Amino acid sequence: MDDEIGLGGIDEAREQLAALQRAIDSGHPDRAPTAARNLGLLLKKQGDFAGARSAFQRAIDSGHLDAAPMAANDLGVLLSDQGDVEGARRAYQRAIDSGHLDAAPVAAVNLGYLLSDESDFGGARSAYQRAIDSGHLDAAPLAANDLGVLLSDQGDVEGARRAYQRAIDSGHLDAAPKAAVNLGRLLEKQADFAGARMVYQHAIDSDHVHVAPMAANHLGRLLSDHGEIGGARGAYQRAIDSGHPDQAPIATYNLGTLLSDQGDVEGARVALQRAIDSGHPEAAPKAAANLGHLLSDHGIGGARGAYQRAIDSGHVDVAPIAAVSLASWLEGMGDVGGAWSAYQGVIDSGHPDAAPTAAYNLGSLLSDLGDIAGARSAFQHAIDSGHPAVAPKAAEKLRLLLEGQRGV
């Protein structure tokens, strides 16, 4: 049964609207501007954006020391969501210029978001710095993390490190663990394994409901890459135990891949199957493809079904790549017609990686079958793709094929 708003809920909303309107109409110097702002928030929640905009503007025009700057920030958020960049910018600036202890720093962060999205990086940096300099308990750490992201994207590694560290040192419940993960990623790129490990662990220890499992996944991958298999397994397990709707299935897939690489066939099979069963849009298709590889490599039944499940997911990358794997498996099983059909389907998909690979493989198959014309066409398709790895191989195969013909 679909969720519905009962009559009681409708009546309650109407009563709220009526009460707020009465407070506005009273003209009271405090209650009226505050009610106008609250009316804007309520109307926005109900989807009446024009009404919300009008209510926020009324609170702003009141000049009230608290309601006006807070409503200006609210209006900026509303206009930004609606794509009115200039309007949002003006509203945020009005809140900032008010110097309000809460509204001004929060608006500075929001202005930073807006300007960053608009590629005004100098303006964004200035806005974030203003929020940081305010020392606001929430806005300053959030702005420090966002400034770190901006500076990292611009290649200012040292500036980004300082900004992330400032957010971490704040101990803010959201900004600090997020900045720790972001700093970990940055340190990994700088080959600072020990530093990345430390900040990932810091994020894990925060027990943040979203960030801690993500950090556990990052730490697991980092440790795995450096041969610390036991530590990697423990990190992945922590993410799995969190039950996070995204990070737990991803960690299950990661664990399955790790166990497969370690030769633990049964452990890998169980983990990959659990990732598949999660139905996660990313982890499940990848796990199905990897399960297909695992079963195929060890001569265990079920590879075809696993590959097919990955294909049926429709994942933009995994599905066509799994189709190539299925075609290769069919070819190895002697099902030439099935392999041919599968390769052709991938070629027709136009996937930038899978299609050239499928064309190359089909060319090799047809060459072995003595279908020279078909092989030439398939190799030429792979060559024409311009794929940096596949095209040169296909060109060499085609050269050898043509030389063989001339030799005959």
Steps between C-alpha positions, in 0.01 A plus 500: 500500500637844406574750775221755531451815700203444726235758565652563841833587338335733251304673775814538711690656209214740434498600867876564487464716193214694653689555827810623319294732282329646809841565656617671181184709478545609862794713398678411823865613469638157602227245440399622152845473333570166671161370387569615143824303495331192650219532247760496224654182639158334527392601148832380359445163667155485342640581155356851478823664390346826384324539834817411688699755304247771580497409870882499523512838325249642748721388790806650328325831437408522868864565585461287814841434655455121502216410265618715207853354457379147566224542241756641255701179535182293463408693187847440361460124545157509334621703202811285462285186490291665227805591293480875563873544559508880505199524726651246740832682495335829594300337779805328648699822480225687685516242780880524509497879506263493799782367718248276678686253722325197349350603167810674363745207537243247376422720200874528430525120481196487273642773280821301478306196376319714244810672366696175485225344290518804274880459467561831678777345706645825624161612628433160653835498676434846643153399621628183666781693667252751636298218657818347644614831646162541671583214735137387480468158663331343197573722202874537558586126501266430208658783303850370583414160356343654190798729454721193517302336221524816288875539552562130436314520170715799406822316580585699815600197707647684796209742521255210486688312772487802730129553438414133558711493816320807631166326452632184668640695795161664553354168613177587319273196488452516122779713357788335688444141382419615145821703492693199632380286207575779254847547648557125480425503128733795451782333696457180298561699182814635664611143584479576872377156604552549874326838500203373300466199728499721808230739379279220366519340843411835656185511286415141592541573869254788469221242456329741263205309359592568137866600499643230728392210273629689196835554674511129588462414131777743407726359770428145390597581142813685615615213720423245229707696248792491746472129573351531849233241435391443858455871562312538174262217591436661838430840345260354244325303771450816704330664202287189448399489867385862481207392285534823300278473190784597264826431676412155640423343157807670350715361782350155449596516133847627593543218750391243243753636249773496765424140598497398135844655449619307807375169362220461753249378245219411737535815710505710185198322357296560816598868522435569132163329519404713799595812306286379209208430732523853640368635169731800531511677161882507490621218723255233384583511125874514570471209742307296243769558238776411746312191612482397136881535475550305823278211398641490149863509615443211739278290275201536732149500358296818495736733312254551216221593739723743689610675180140515382393660825764770454380552142135515604584774753531741208792670673652738248852358536474165677230353272686529167832391657325198656352423157854480359593263783194287431585487130854389581363236736261374232786489252704295744207263546481448124176694451624691197158630397425628849839669525463661158156636588620628839804676352283662233257625763783670687636652180156639425485654849777742403656485849836681475698215659289186466401547135859520364598201714202302372589593140857382550386175662244441225766561238722238664211254519401547136862477390531163674180389324642601162251785450759742364253767386321498834830510689624794290181692568517434875868595528436815297219594739741466792761708316251772414404530868838658569512318833856552629549139607279302263542686169875432465450132581222477243717672240775245556253211476356641179851543356584138575167387358558686174859376473376147547258547215771635270725211597234257387 
